[in-house]
């Protein structure tokens, strides 16, 4: 047999072709990259083993037969085919079996599928969203939009539901693919586009960008870039709704003493992908939603891709809507290609959340775009899947085909709607183009909601404090807490109060002063380890004093959601090292005020015992310098307190601050250190404290050294002052109560006297507090130094349990004596 050249070319292509995976995961030949000019079926099963001889025996088939074979075998099989079980009958059965709706109620919801006004609004929203995302893509390619951007094409039935059924007062939390969710929530399209164009007219004044759309008037609260982080925030927002109802308060921009009306049916809505739903935060969210009866709707956007990865490659079960069964949270799954069914089913699920409690709505969709415009899309099956989805799974095409064919609308009517939507998109782009860029100075202005030098004693308490306390705290509870506060104040005046009790006293005084103050902690009912939250739940109830599951990230996240919605949450960490679990949430708390362009304050006070004392014998995990870990997070005010007085005054100030603050207390001194407290006085959050001043004689003789320290280092330094004096030297001992912002002025005034500096540092040599401080001193105060800075830092090795080894890692008073001697006698 003589092979035509075209056939030989086809065979050669077959032998060298790339291979792809089938939906089941089996390795099969690709039918997309094979030349077949002779009409040979490149997808023939006879080619699986690359057996050319076997293949060649069948090359005498007619062109007609081969064409038929191509048509049959070349039909695209998506990795995740449409879920054909998701008919309306199936959805109706879910509504009946899972949500308890009657046939009449289901029929009422189904009627929206034939309601012209509802359908027309749905279609317009979808077209507006499609047009907006297309405009974003065009402007990204032109360089007007920068950074990361993630588009929503193909999933328009979801914003269609949002525009229909989610109200302005509802709290909305989305992820980084949120443009259309913001649009559907009523956020001005020009402001969204201007934000993407990094303009001052944007929703966040250009500070947020594509992944961080926030809008206070519509309660659109992000736009969050870390996968799944938005889940606990939405929990906190839902909790704020319950707090409003329980306390009789209302208002999103400052609470007022007006109870929400009987018709208050606000909910919190959180959007998440089915890939992100595999994160452990999902289980924590469902648990909290069920336990507290939160009005929380979880919308799962099920497009089959976890970023680019085929979700079923990494997730055993993609039926996210069933995850809530373990917690008693109902769920429903619907086909996102059928926007009318999403609308009908979504209305039913949302009504359930408004009247009964939390629910999960999973919407099976296909995303037409890659993860971002810069996505190379090398992952298997993605390019073919996108083409197939655009052709056959487009919710807009499905809507048009259905409702034009059945006579509900004419094509001309729908074309007019599309044109109207595109006019608005064009206007949004024009507004963004013409808006000015923000000034460079805005970045520093957005660092903190309250200036570092704020006098918190001048902060005015809410006028409704006494009224709310009277209606929420029983006479019996009030008597108990009043006696507790009186007892602690007596100890404070007598110099017998501990650090833990001083913090507890400050917390109670602030919670009584301002009923919008809440607290979250593990083991809260029992007072935790150091009595910091003692008697809070017994006094203020579970609604304001929440005993939490053992995951700091979860309840720090809930506190963030409360803070964005008018409350002042306190988070007590039993040990600050446990905050490692909450690094994402702490980071976002620090960024929120700036990222939102100053629209959302972020009051949150995190308090805990931590640090590393000599001879503490706690091992590496409980001895980490978490204070150093969080130093690099923008927007945080970070303080330390080694005495009851400092702990009390700083705690009160932090609770009154409108931004996130972190107070570190020394773990081994919480009950041992006692002293007096300057009652009812807030301390500044930006100043250090001179605990001991070197004598004028030592200064004159050039034998005075400035010593900076904090936490357990204060005790160590105080314990060796006499020994230092015996060596003929003296020190200015400064407690670094403010790690960030650092009190450089106090350091400078001391160096004007001593010109030499030692730092007894309770963090590692690499990346520690001492490294930061010494760098600042070298840059800003170099001319004041007569010698290099002497750093006494923890070694970079993990802190051992055994004392004999621990001495080689953790510095102490004896090391400070040696350092001061070396500096005083120029032995460096």
C-alpha positions in Angstrom: 0.0 0.0 0.0 1.2 3.5 -0.9 0.6 6.1 1.8 -0.3 9.6 0.7 2.1 12.3 2.0 -0.8 13.8 4.0 -1.5 10.4 5.7 2.2 10.0 6.6 2.2 13.4 8.1 -0.8 12.6 10.1 0.8 9.4 11.4 3.9 11.2 12.3 2.0 13.8 14.2 0.1 11.1 16.0 3.3 9.5 17.2 4.7 12.8 18.5 1.6 14.4 19.7 1.1 15.6 23.3 -1.3 13.5 25.3 -4.0 14.6 27.6 -6.1 13.3 30.5 -9.6 12.1 30.3 -12.3 13.2 32.8 -11.6 10.1 34.7 -7.9 10.8 34.9 -6.9 8.1 32.4 -4.1 9.0 30.0 -5.5 9.2 26.4 -4.3 10.7 23.2 -5.1 14.3 22.5 -7.4 14.9 19.5 -6.5 18.6 19.2 -2.9 18.7 18.0 -3.0 16.1 15.3 -2.9 16.8 11.6 -5.6 14.9 9.7 -5.7 16.4 6.2 -6.5 13.0 4.8 -9.6 12.7 7.0 -8.0 10.2 9.4 -9.5 10.3 12.8 -6.9 11.6 15.2 -8.9 10.4 18.1 -9.2 6.8 16.9 -9.1 4.2 19.6 -6.8 2.2 17.3 -4.0 4.7 17.9 -3.9 4.3 21.7 -1.0 2.0 21.6 0.7 3.9 18.8 0.6 0.8 16.7 1.2 2.2 13.2 0.8 -1.2 11.5 -2.5 -1.8 13.1 -3.6 1.7 12.2 -2.5 1.4 8.7 -4.7 -1.7 8.0 -7.7 0.6 8.3 -6.6 3.4 6.1 -8.7 2.3 3.2 -11.9 3.5 4.9 -13.9 6.0 2.8 -13.7 9.7 3.4 -17.4 9.7 4.4 -16.9 7.0 7.1 -13.8 8.8 8.4 -15.7 12.1 8.7 -18.4 10.5 10.7 -15.8 9.0 13.0 -14.2 12.4 13.5 -17.5 13.9 14.4 -18.2 11.2 16.9 -14.8 10.9 18.5 -13.7 14.5 18.3 -16.6 15.7 20.5 -15.1 17.5 23.4 -15.3 15.8 26.8 -14.7 18.3 29.6 -12.8 17.3 32.6 -15.8 18.3 34.6 -19.0 17.7 32.6 -22.2 19.5 33.3 -24.1 18.1 36.3 -27.2 16.9 34.4 -28.8 16.0 37.7 -29.3 19.7 38.5 -32.7 20.0 37.0 -35.4 22.2 38.5 -37.1 19.1 39.8 -33.9 18.2 41.7 -33.6 21.7 43.0 -37.2 21.7 44.2 -36.6 18.4 45.9 -33.6 19.9 47.8 -35.7 22.8 48.9 -38.3 20.4 50.2 -36.1 17.8 51.8 -33.4 20.0 53.1 -35.0 23.4 53.8 -38.5 22.2 54.6 -40.3 24.3 52.0 -43.8 23.2 51.0 -44.9 22.6 47.4 -46.8 25.9 47.4 -43.8 27.8 48.6 -41.5 26.2 46.0 -44.0 27.0 43.3 -44.0 30.6 44.5 -40.3 30.8 44.2 -40.4 29.1 40.8 -42.7 31.8 39.5 -39.8 34.2 39.3 -38.7 32.2 36.2 -41.7 33.6 34.3 -41.7 37.1 35.8 -40.7 39.6 33.1 -39.5 42.3 35.5 -37.3 40.0 37.5 -35.9 38.3 34.5 -35.2 41.6 32.8 -33.3 42.9 35.8 -31.4 39.6 36.0 -30.4 39.8 32.3 -29.3 43.5 32.6 -27.1 42.6 35.6 -25.5 39.8 33.8 -24.8 42.0 30.7 -23.4 44.8 32.9 -21.1 42.4 34.6 -19.9 40.8 31.4 -19.4 44.2 29.8 -17.5 45.5 32.9 -15.1 42.5 33.0 -14.5 42.8 29.2 -13.7 46.5 29.7 -11.3 45.5 32.5 -9.5 43.0 30.3 -9.1 45.6 27.5 -7.8 48.2 29.9 -5.5 45.8 31.5 -3.9 45.0 28.2 -3.5 48.7 27.6 -1.6 49.0 30.9 -4.2 51.2 32.6 -4.9 48.5 35.2 -1.9 47.0 36.9 -1.0 44.2 39.3 -3.1 41.1 39.7 -6.6 41.1 38.3 -9.2 38.2 38.2 -12.2 38.2 36.0 -15.6 36.6 36.5 -16.8 35.9 32.9 -19.1 32.9 32.8 -20.4 33.2 36.4 -22.8 36.1 35.9 -25.8 34.3 37.4 -24.3 34.8 40.8 -24.2 38.6 40.7 -27.6 38.4 39.1 -28.9 36.8 42.3 -27.1 39.3 44.4 -28.6 42.3 42.6 -32.1 40.7 43.0 -32.1 39.4 46.6 -29.2 40.9 48.7 -30.1 44.1 50.3 -28.1 47.3 50.9 -27.9 46.6 54.7 -26.6 43.1 54.2 -22.8 42.7 54.9 -20.9 41.4 51.9 -17.5 39.7 52.0 -15.9 38.5 48.8 -12.6 37.3 47.6 -10.2 38.6 45.0 -12.5 38.0 42.1 -15.1 40.5 43.3 -15.7 43.2 40.7 -19.1 41.8 39.7 -20.2 41.2 43.3 -19.5 44.8 44.1 -21.4 45.9 41.0 -24.4 43.8 41.9 -24.3 45.1 45.4 -24.9 48.6 44.1 -21.3 50.0 44.2 -20.9 52.7 41.6 -19.2 51.1 38.5 -17.2 54.3 37.9 -15.7 54.1 41.4 -14.9 50.4 40.9 -13.2 51.1 37.6 -11.3 54.1 39.0 -10.0 51.9 41.8 -8.7 49.5 39.2 -7.1 52.5 37.4 -5.4 53.4 40.7 -7.2 56.7 40.9 -8.3 58.9 43.8 -11.9 58.6 42.7 -11.8 54.9 43.3 -13.7 53.1 46.0 -10.5 53.0 48.1 -8.8 56.1 46.6 -6.5 53.8 44.7 -5.1 52.1 47.8 -6.9 48.8 47.3 -6.9 47.9 43.6 -8.6 45.1 41.8 -8.5 42.6 44.7 -9.7 45.0 47.4 -13.0 46.7 46.5 -14.7 48.2 49.6 -17.7 50.5 49.8 -19.2 51.6 53.1 -22.6 53.0 51.8 -23.4 49.6 50.3 -21.8 47.5 53.1 -19.5 45.9 50.5 -16.7 44.9 52.8 -14.1 43.3 50.5 -12.3 42.1 48.3 -9.8 39.9 50.3 -6.8 38.5 48.7 -5.7 35.6 50.9 -7.7 32.5 50.0 -10.5 31.8 52.5 -9.6 34.6 54.9 -13.0 36.3 54.3 -14.9 33.4 56.0 -14.3 34.4 59.7 -14.6 38.0 58.8 -18.1 37.4 57.5 -18.8 35.4 60.7 -17.8 38.5 62.7 -20.1 40.7 60.6 -23.0 38.3 61.2 -22.2 38.4 64.9 -22.4 42.2 64.8 -25.9 42.0 63.5 -26.8 39.8 66.5 -25.0 42.3 68.8 -27.1 45.1 67.4 -30.3 43.3 68.2 -29.1 42.1 71.6 -27.8 45.5 72.8 -30.5 47.6 71.1 -28.1 49.5 68.9 -28.0 50.5 65.3 -25.8 52.3 62.8 -22.9 51.2 60.7 -20.9 54.4 61.0 -21.0 54.8 64.8 -23.6 53.1 67.0 -26.6 55.0 68.3 -29.0 54.0 71.0 -31.8 53.0 68.6 -32.8 49.3 68.5 -33.1 47.7 65.0 -36.7 47.4 63.9 -38.8 44.3 64.1 -38.3 44.0 60.4 -34.5 43.9 60.7 -33.6 40.9 58.5 -30.0 41.7 57.7 -27.6 38.9 56.9 -24.0 38.5 56.2 -23.0 37.1 52.8 -19.6 35.5 52.0 -18.4 34.4 48.6 -15.9 31.6 48.2 -14.7 29.2 45.5 -15.1 25.5 45.9 -11.3 25.2 46.0 -11.1 27.7 48.9 -13.9 25.9 50.6 -11.6 23.0 51.3 -9.7 25.2 53.7 -10.1 24.5 57.4 -11.6 27.9 57.9 -14.8 26.6 56.3 -15.4 24.0 59.0 -14.7 26.7 61.7 -17.2 29.0 60.0 -19.9 26.4 59.8 -19.4 25.5 63.4 -19.6 29.1 64.5 -22.6 29.8 62.3 -24.5 26.9 63.7 -23.4 27.4 67.3 -24.4 31.1 67.4 -27.3 30.9 64.9 -25.6 33.4 62.7 -27.5 35.0 59.8 -24.8 33.9 57.4 -25.1 32.9 53.7 -22.1 31.1 52.2 -22.2 31.3 48.4 -19.9 28.7 46.9 -18.7 29.5 43.4 -18.1 26.1 42.0 -16.2 26.5 38.7 -14.1 23.4 39.1 -10.8 25.2 39.3 -8.8 25.9 42.5 -6.9 28.8 41.0 -5.9 26.8 37.8 -5.8 23.3 39.3 -8.6 21.0 38.5 -10.3 20.9 41.9 -11.1 17.2 41.8 -7.3 16.5 41.6 -6.8 17.8 45.1 -10.2 17.6 46.8 -11.9 14.3 47.6 -15.4 15.8 47.7 -16.5 18.8 45.8 -20.1 18.8 47.2 -19.4 21.8 49.4 -23.1 22.3 50.1 -23.1 19.1 52.1 -20.4 20.2 54.4 -22.9 21.9 56.7 -24.8 18.6 57.4 -22.4 17.8 60.3 -23.3 21.1 61.9 -27.0 21.3 61.0 -26.5 23.9 58.4 -28.6 23.2 55.2 -27.1 23.5 51.8 -28.3 23.5 48.2 -26.7 23.0 44.8 -27.9 24.7 41.6 -26.8 24.9 38.0 -25.2 28.3 37.5 -25.7 28.1 33.7 -29.5 28.4 34.3 -29.6 31.9 35.8 -33.4 31.8 36.2 -33.1 28.7 38.4 -30.2 30.3 40.4 -32.6 33.3 41.0 -35.5 31.1 42.1 -33.5 28.8 44.4 -31.3 31.6 45.7 -34.4 33.6 46.8 -35.5 30.6 48.8 -32.1 30.0 50.5 -31.7 33.7 51.3 -35.2 33.8 52.8 -34.2 30.9 55.0 -31.1 32.7 56.2 -33.1 35.9 57.0 -35.6 34.0 59.1 -34.0 30.8 60.4 -30.2 30.8 60.2 -27.1 29.9 58.2 -27.1 28.1 54.9 -24.8 27.2 52.0 -25.6 27.8 48.4 -23.3 26.1 45.9 -23.6 27.3 42.3 -22.1 25.0 39.6 -20.5 27.3 37.0 -17.7 27.5 34.5 -15.2 30.4 34.5 -14.3 31.5 30.9 -11.1 33.2 31.8 -7.9 32.0 33.3 -7.0 32.7 36.9 -5.7 36.1 35.7 -5.0 37.8 32.4 -1.3 36.9 32.9 -2.2 33.2 33.3 -0.1 31.0 31.0 -2.8 28.3 31.2 -0.4 25.4 30.9 -2.6 23.2 33.1 -4.2 20.3 31.4 -7.5 20.7 29.6 -8.0 24.4 30.4 -7.9 26.0 27.0 -10.2 23.5 25.4 -12.5 23.6 28.4 -12.8 27.4 28.1 -13.7 27.3 24.5 -16.3 24.6 25.1 -17.7 26.4 28.1 -18.1 29.7 26.1 -19.9 27.8 23.4 -22.2 25.7 25.6 -22.2 26.8 29.2 -22.7 30.6 28.9 -25.5 31.7 31.3 -26.2 34.7 29.1 -26.6 32.6 25.9 -28.7 30.1 27.8 -31.0 32.9 29.0 -31.3 34.4 25.5 -32.0 31.0 23.9 -34.7 30.1 26.4 -36.6 33.3 26.8 -36.4 34.4 23.1 -37.5 31.0 21.9 -40.5 30.8 24.4 -41.6 34.3 23.4 -41.0 36.0 26.8 -38.6 38.5 25.1 -37.7 39.5 21.6 -34.1 39.5 20.6 -34.5 43.3 20.0 -35.6 43.8 23.6 -32.6 42.0 24.9 -30.2 43.8 22.5 -31.5 47.1 23.9 -30.8 46.1 27.4 -27.3 45.1 26.5 -26.7 48.4 24.8 -28.0 50.3 27.9 -25.6 48.3 30.1 -22.6 49.0 27.8 -23.4 52.7 27.9 -22.9 52.6 31.7 -19.7 50.7 31.3 -18.4 53.2 28.8 -19.2 56.0 31.3 -17.4 54.1 34.1 -14.3 53.9 32.0 -14.5 57.6 31.1 -14.8 58.5 34.8 -11.8 56.3 35.6 -9.8 57.8 32.8 -10.5 61.4 33.9 -10.1 60.9 37.7 -6.8 62.2 39.2 -4.2 59.9 40.8 -3.9 60.2 44.6 -1.1 62.2 46.1 2.0 60.4 47.3 1.4 61.8 50.9 -1.9 59.7 51.2 0.1 56.5 51.8 1.5 57.8 55.1 -1.8 59.4 56.1 -3.5 56.0 55.9 -1.0 54.3 58.2 -3.1 54.6 61.3 -6.7 55.7 61.9 -5.6 57.5 65.2 -2.3 59.5 65.2 0.5 57.9 67.2 0.4 60.8 69.7 -3.3 60.6 70.4 -4.3 61.4 74.0 -6.8 58.6 74.8 -7.8 60.2 78.0 -9.7 62.8 75.9 -11.7 60.2 74.0 -15.4 60.7 74.8 -17.4 57.5 75.7 -20.7 56.8 74.0 -23.7 58.4 75.7 -25.7 55.2 75.8 -23.3 53.2 78.0 -25.3 53.3 81.2 -28.6 52.6 79.4 -27.2 49.6 77.5 -25.6 48.2 80.6 -28.9 48.6 82.6 -30.9 46.6 80.0 -28.3 43.9 79.4 -26.6 43.3 82.8 -28.8 42.0 85.5 -28.7 43.6 89.0 -27.1 40.4 90.3 -24.4 40.4 87.6 -23.8 44.1 88.1 -23.3 43.6 91.9 -20.7 40.8 91.3 -18.7 42.8 88.7 -18.8 46.0 90.7 -17.4 44.1 93.7 -14.7 42.6 91.5 -13.7 45.9 90.1 -13.7 47.5 93.5 -11.4 44.8 94.8 -9.0 45.1 92.0 -8.8 48.9 92.3 -8.0 48.5 96.0 -5.2 46.1 95.1 -3.9 48.6 92.6 -3.8 51.4 95.1 -2.0 49.1 97.6 0.6 48.0 95.1 -0.6 44.4 95.2 -2.1 44.0 91.8 -0.5 41.7 89.2 -0.1 42.3 85.5 -2.9 39.9 84.6 -5.3 41.5 87.1 -4.4 45.0 85.9 -5.3 44.0 82.4 -8.5 42.4 83.6 -9.4 45.6 85.5 -8.8 47.8 82.4 -10.9 45.5 80.3 -13.9 45.6 82.7 -13.7 49.3 83.1 -13.7 49.8 79.3 -16.5 47.2 78.7 -18.6 49.1 81.2 -17.7 52.4 79.7 -18.4 51.4 76.1 -20.9 48.5 75.6 -19.6 48.1 72.0 -16.5 46.5 73.5 -16.4 42.8 73.1 -13.9 40.1 73.9 -12.9 36.7 72.4 -10.7 34.1 74.1 -10.0 30.5 74.6 -11.0 29.2 78.1 -12.6 32.5 78.6 -15.2 31.2 81.2 -12.4 30.0 83.4 -10.4 33.3 83.1 -7.8 31.8 80.7 -4.3 31.3 82.1 -3.7 34.7 83.7 -7.3 36.0 84.6 -7.2 38.5 81.8 -10.8 37.7 80.7 -12.0 36.8 84.2 -15.8 37.3 84.8 -16.4 38.8 81.4 -18.8 36.2 80.1 -20.4 35.9 83.5 -21.1 39.7 83.4 -21.7 40.6 79.7 -23.0 37.3 78.4 -21.9 35.1 75.5 -22.9 37.7 73.0 -20.2 40.1 74.1 -17.7 37.7 75.7 -17.2 34.7 73.5 -15.5 31.5 74.5 -13.9 30.4 71.3 -12.7 27.2 69.6 -9.0 26.6 69.8 -7.9 28.4 66.6 -6.6 31.9 67.0 -7.0 32.7 63.3 -10.7 32.0 63.5 -11.5 34.3 66.4 -9.1 37.0 65.4 -10.9 36.9 62.1 -14.3 37.1 63.8 -13.0 40.1 65.7 -12.0 41.8 62.5 -15.5 41.4 61.2 -17.0 42.9 64.3 -14.5 45.8 64.2 -15.5 46.7 60.7 -19.1 46.9 61.8 -19.0 49.3 64.8 -17.7 47.2 67.6 -14.4 47.3 69.6 -13.2 43.7 69.9 -10.5 42.5 72.3 -8.7 39.3 71.6 -6.9 37.5 74.4 -4.2 35.1 73.4 -3.5 32.5 76.1 0.1 32.7 74.9 1.1 35.1 72.2 2.9 32.4 70.3 -0.4 30.9 69.5 -1.0 34.0 67.3 1.0 32.2 64.7 -2.2 30.6 63.7 -3.7 34.0 63.0 -0.9 35.7 61.1 -3.2 36.1 58.0 -5.9 37.8 60.0 -3.5 40.0 62.0 -1.9 41.1 58.7 -5.2 42.0 57.2 -6.3 43.8 60.3 -3.1 46.0 60.0 -3.8 46.6 56.3 -7.6 47.3 56.4 -7.7 51.0 57.2 -5.2 51.8 54.5 -6.5 49.3 52.0 -10.0 50.7 52.2 -8.7 54.2 51.6 -9.6 55.1 55.2 -13.2 54.1 54.8 -13.2 51.4 57.5 -11.6 51.9 60.9 -10.2 48.7 62.3 -10.5 48.8 66.2 -9.1 45.6 67.6 -6.9 45.0 70.7 -4.9 41.8 70.9 -3.4 41.0 74.3 -1.4 38.1 75.5 1.5 36.8 77.6 4.6 35.9 75.7 8.3 36.5 75.3 11.2 34.4 76.5 12.5 34.7 80.1 15.8 33.1 81.2 15.2 29.7 82.8 11.5 29.6 81.7 11.9 26.0 80.5 9.0 26.1 78.0 10.8 24.8 75.0 11.0 26.3 71.5 7.3 26.6 70.5 6.3 28.5 73.6 9.4 30.7 73.5 9.2 32.3 70.1 9.5 36.1 69.7 6.1 36.6 68.1 6.5 40.3 68.9 9.3 40.4 66.3 7.3 38.4 63.8 4.5 41.0 63.7 6.8 44.0 63.6 6.8 44.0 59.9 3.0 44.1 59.5 2.0 47.6 58.5 -0.7 49.5 60.4 -0.2 47.7 63.8 0.6 49.6 67.0 2.7 47.2 69.1 3.5 47.8 72.8 5.0 45.8 75.7 4.3 46.1 79.4 6.5 44.7 82.1 4.5 46.2 85.0 0.9 46.4 86.2 0.8 50.2 85.7 2.0 49.9 82.1 -0.3 47.0 81.3 -3.4 48.8 82.7 -2.8 52.2 81.0 -1.8 50.7 77.6 -4.7 48.3 77.6 -7.2 51.2 78.1 -5.7 53.2 75.3 -5.6 50.3 72.9 -9.3 49.6 73.4 -10.1 53.2 72.6 -7.9 53.3 69.6 -9.6 53.0 66.2 -6.9 50.8 64.7 -5.4 47.4 65.5 -3.1 47.2 68.5 -1.1 44.4 70.0 0.0 44.3 73.7 2.7 41.8 74.7 3.1 41.0 78.4 5.9 38.9 80.0 4.7 35.3 80.4 6.8 34.6 83.5 5.9 37.8 85.2 2.1 37.8 84.8 1.5 36.8 88.5 4.9 37.6 90.0 5.2 41.3 89.1 3.1 43.5 91.4 2.8 47.2 91.8 0.6 50.3 92.0 -1.5 51.6 89.1 -2.4 55.1 88.2 -6.1 54.4 88.0 -8.4 55.8 85.3 -5.4 57.0 83.3 -4.6 56.0 79.7 -1.0 55.8 78.7 0.4 56.8 75.3 1.1 54.2 72.7 4.1 55.8 71.2 6.5 56.4 74.1 9.1 54.5 76.1 9.7 54.9 79.8 12.9 55.8 81.5 13.1 53.4 84.5 16.5 54.5 85.8 18.6 57.5 84.9 22.4 57.4 85.1 24.0 59.7 87.5 25.5 63.0 86.3 28.9 61.8 87.6 28.8 58.7 85.5 27.8 60.8 82.5 30.6 63.3 83.2 33.2 60.4 83.4 31.9 58.8 80.2 30.8 55.8 82.1 27.1 56.0 81.4 25.4 53.6 78.9 21.9 53.8 77.4 20.2 50.4 77.8 17.1 49.5 75.8 15.0 46.5 76.8 11.4 45.2 77.3 9.4 42.4 78.7 11.5 40.1 80.9 14.6 42.1 80.0 13.3 44.9 82.3 13.4 42.6 85.3 16.9 41.3 84.3 18.2 44.9 83.8 16.8 46.2 87.1 18.3 43.3 88.9 21.9 44.2 87.9 21.9 48.0 88.2 23.7 47.8 91.6 26.3 45.4 90.1 26.9 47.8 87.2 27.4 50.7 89.6 29.9 48.7 91.6 31.9 48.5 88.4 32.0 52.3 88.3 29.4 52.7 85.6 25.7 53.5 85.4 22.9 53.2 82.8 19.9 55.0 81.4 17.4 52.2 81.4 14.6 52.7 78.9 11.7 50.3 78.7 10.6 50.0 75.0 6.9 50.1 75.8 6.2 51.2 72.2 7.9 48.9 69.7 5.9 50.4 66.8 5.9 53.3 66.4 9.3 53.4 68.1 9.9 56.2 70.5 13.1 57.5 68.9 13.0 60.9 70.8 13.5 59.2 74.2 16.4 57.2 72.8 17.9 60.3 71.3 17.7 62.3 74.5 19.5 59.6 76.4 22.2 59.2 73.7 22.8 63.0 74.0 24.1 62.1 77.5 25.7 58.7 77.1 26.7 58.3 73.4 26.7 54.5 73.9 23.9 52.0 73.4 23.3 48.4 74.5 20.1 46.5 73.6 19.0 43.6 75.8 16.7 42.0 73.2 14.1 39.3 73.7 14.1 38.3 70.0 16.5 36.6 67.6 19.6 38.2 66.2 18.3 37.9 62.7 15.1 39.8 62.1 14.6 40.7 65.7 13.5 43.9 67.5 17.1 44.8 68.3 18.0 44.5 64.6 15.3 47.0 63.8 16.1 49.4 66.6 19.8 49.4 66.0 19.2 50.0 62.3 17.0 53.0 63.1 19.6 54.3 65.5 22.4 53.9 63.0 20.4 55.7 60.3 18.9 58.5 62.4 21.1 59.0 65.4 24.6 57.9 64.2 26.2 61.3 65.1 25.3 60.7 68.7 27.2 57.4 69.0 30.8 57.1 70.1 30.8 53.3 69.7 28.9 50.6 67.8 25.6 49.5 69.1 25.9 46.4 71.4 23.1 44.0 70.7 22.4 41.2 73.2 19.9 39.2 71.2 18.6 35.6 71.4 20.7 33.3 69.3 19.0 32.2 66.1 18.9 28.6 67.4 15.5 27.4 68.7 15.2 27.9 72.5 16.0 24.6 74.2 14.1 23.2 77.2 17.2 22.3 79.3 18.6 25.2 81.2 22.1 24.2 80.5 21.5 24.7 76.7 19.1 27.6 77.1 21.9 29.8 78.5 23.5 29.7 75.1 20.5 31.1 73.4 18.7 33.5 75.8 20.5 36.6 77.1 20.1 37.8 80.7 21.3 40.3 83.3 24.8 38.9 83.5 25.3 39.4 79.8 24.1 43.0 80.2 26.7 43.6 82.9 29.5 42.4 80.6 28.2 44.5 77.7 28.0 47.6 79.8 31.5 47.0 81.1 32.9 46.5 77.5 31.2 49.7 76.3 32.3 51.7 79.4 35.9 50.7 79.0 36.0 50.6 75.2 36.5 46.8 75.1 34.7 46.4 71.8 
